[in-house]
Amino acid sequence: MVDFELVKSVLKRVDYVLLIFSDLVGGIRGRMVSSKYALKAFVEGVGFDGSSVPGFSSIEESDLVMRGDLTTLGLLPEYVYGRPVAIAVCNIFDAVGNVFPFDSRGVCRRWLGRFKDYFFRVAAEVEFYLVRWTSNGLEPVEHVVGNQYFTVLPNSVWTERFRLDFCDALRGVGVIVEREGHEVGAGQNEITFKYAGPVGLGDHILYYRFLAKSVAAVKYGWIATFMPKPWIDLPGNGMHIHVSLFAGGKNLFYDPSGYAGLSQVGRYFVGGLIDHARALCAVVAPTVNSYKRLVPKFEAPVYACWGWGNRSVMVRIPKYFAGDGDKKRIEFRCPDPLCNPYFALVSILEAGMDGIKRRIDPGDPVNDNVYNCSGKKNLLRLPKSLFEALEEWKSDEVCVKALGREVAEKYLELKMAEWKAYKKHKGAKITSWEHKYYLYM
């Protein structure tokens, strides 16, 4: 429900409203409207040229309309633009008012319409680095070595101050912050925010990425990068997705008598993720650089397997609060933050629901460190490159079912073009092309 009195109060306090949306590959696009015309932008929408957004529309049918969703309206810190500015996520329509088929948010809503009897509770752990360019090249903002997980003052004085400012900014746009902390890499961070439905989580991830970059750049002169693997010898940036499935107020993933407290329905969901893992990578690990993160020894998955509390597997069942049925969930560890969040979420859920429908058994859980496990030769290996993942996509319809054929084909076209552009600069280490292409996404 929209609180119109609150909306009016917000619009009276600002000079402009920034309207944003996700393009097909997960980039954030947007434009400003004056607060004087903001209500019109929420009711009637604002026209724009869809042919200038890669993959959206042809030049002869380029008129599109972006319409702000009032339920997403929030306030940005004044220092971001030097004046009071609000922000909102948009839905995209064609010129005559029909839902635009390539609108990522619309794809997510359309997918959810197929499963009206269920509620999907999803959350994300989104990691990023704070970096800057120096005479030595790209470096973390902290000059420390070794494992920095959960370091506090004085070692992380600047990043901790940044995280607190970032938390304040997230609260201003309605994202409920639960925890913040330093991650393993020097200058690496993570803010944990409350679960939501798939559309709401997609919105929050857009806000998270936008605000991390804005606070870092404007207040600190840094770059917040969500690039999956900025350096070959430091941990990568992941975006672990947590999923619970509810119906009739009951968590269908919970069974106190099951292994790890997971129900048979939950096991089938895991089976779907494992069965479709290689194709899913094309959406959840969507860049050339993503596959330099999915390597052993850095807590990123390499094989499609599952286990209880094991951070070397692809699907982890957390051990925390094992007896609390409301909190029983699965954690999918493949995704990274440069994915289109709406596309990634519906693809993950499509794979899991297919596992339930087809009663796919996930196999035995893996309790050992997979990187050192002698039995890993019997496990399904994840793709080693974006090209390999895109080829796998062609033989597995899971992402096509999630996105719709027209959207899926356009996405595949954009990603194949990205691979071809990279091939000219291909290398085992992190290339300058990757920094140029992904660092600021």
HELIX and SHEET records of a PDB file:
HELIX    1   1 PHE A    4  ARG A   13  1                                  10    
HELIX    2   2 SER A   35  TYR A   37  5                                   3    
HELIX    3   3 ALA A   38  VAL A   43  1                                   6    
HELIX    4   4 GLY A   50  SER A   52  5                                   3    
HELIX    5   5 ILE A   59  GLU A   61  5                                   3    
HELIX    6   6 LEU A   70  THR A   72  5                                   3    
HELIX    7   7 GLU A   78  TYR A   81  1                                   4    
HELIX    8   8 SER A  104  LEU A  112  1                                   9    
HELIX    9   9 GLY A  113  PHE A  115  5                                   3    
HELIX   10  10 VAL A  157  GLY A  172  1                                  16    
HELIX   11  11 PRO A  198  VAL A  215  1                                  18    
HELIX   12  12 ALA A  216  TYR A  220  3                                   5    
HELIX   13  13 TYR A  259  GLY A  261  5                                   3    
HELIX   14  14 GLN A  264  ASP A  275  1                                  12    
HELIX   15  15 ALA A  277  VAL A  284  1                                   8    
HELIX   16  16 ASN A  289  LYS A  292  5                                   4    
HELIX   17  17 GLY A  325  LYS A  327  5                                   3    
HELIX   18  18 PRO A  341  ARG A  358  1                                  18    
HELIX   19  19 VAL A  370  ASN A  372  5                                   3    
HELIX   20  20 SER A  374  ASN A  378  5                                   5    
HELIX   21  21 LEU A  386  LYS A  394  1                                   9    
HELIX   22  22 VAL A  398  LEU A  403  1                                   6    
HELIX   23  23 ARG A  405  LYS A  423  1                                  19    
HELIX   24  24 SER A  432  TYR A  438  1                                   7    
SHEET    1   A 5 ILE A  28  SER A  34  0                                        
SHEET    2   A 5 TYR A  16  SER A  22 -1                                        
SHEET    3   A 5 VAL A  85  ASP A  94  1                                        
SHEET    4   A 5 ASP A  63  GLY A  68 -1                                        
SHEET    5   A 5 VAL A  46  ASP A  49 -1                                        
SHEET    1   B 4 ILE A  28  SER A  34  0                                        
SHEET    2   B 4 TYR A  16  SER A  22 -1                                        
SHEET    3   B 4 VAL A  85  ASP A  94  1                                        
SHEET    4   B 4 GLY A  74  LEU A  75 -1                                        
SHEET    1   C 4 GLY A 137  PRO A 140  0                                        
SHEET    2   C 4 PHE A 119  THR A 134 -1                                        
SHEET    3   C 4 GLN A 188  PHE A 193 -1                                        
SHEET    4   C 4 VAL A 177  HIS A 182 -1                                        
SHEET    1   D 3 GLY A 137  PRO A 140  0                                        
SHEET    2   D 3 PHE A 119  THR A 134 -1                                        
SHEET    3   D 3 ILE A 223  THR A 225 -1                                        
SHEET    1   E 4 GLY A 137  PRO A 140  0                                        
SHEET    2   E 4 PHE A 119  THR A 134 -1                                        
SHEET    3   E 4 MET A 239  ALA A 247 -1                                        
SHEET    4   E 4 LYS A 250  ASN A 251 -1                                        
SHEET    1   F 6 GLY A 137  PRO A 140  0                                        
SHEET    2   F 6 PHE A 119  THR A 134 -1                                        
SHEET    3   F 6 MET A 239  ALA A 247 -1                                        
SHEET    4   F 6 ILE A 330  PHE A 332 -1                                        
SHEET    5   F 6 VAL A 315  ILE A 317 -1                                        
SHEET    6   F 6 TRP A 306  TRP A 308  1                                        
SHEET    1   G 2 TYR A 303  ALA A 304  0                                        
SHEET    2   G 2 LEU A 380  ARG A 381 -1                                        
END                                                                             
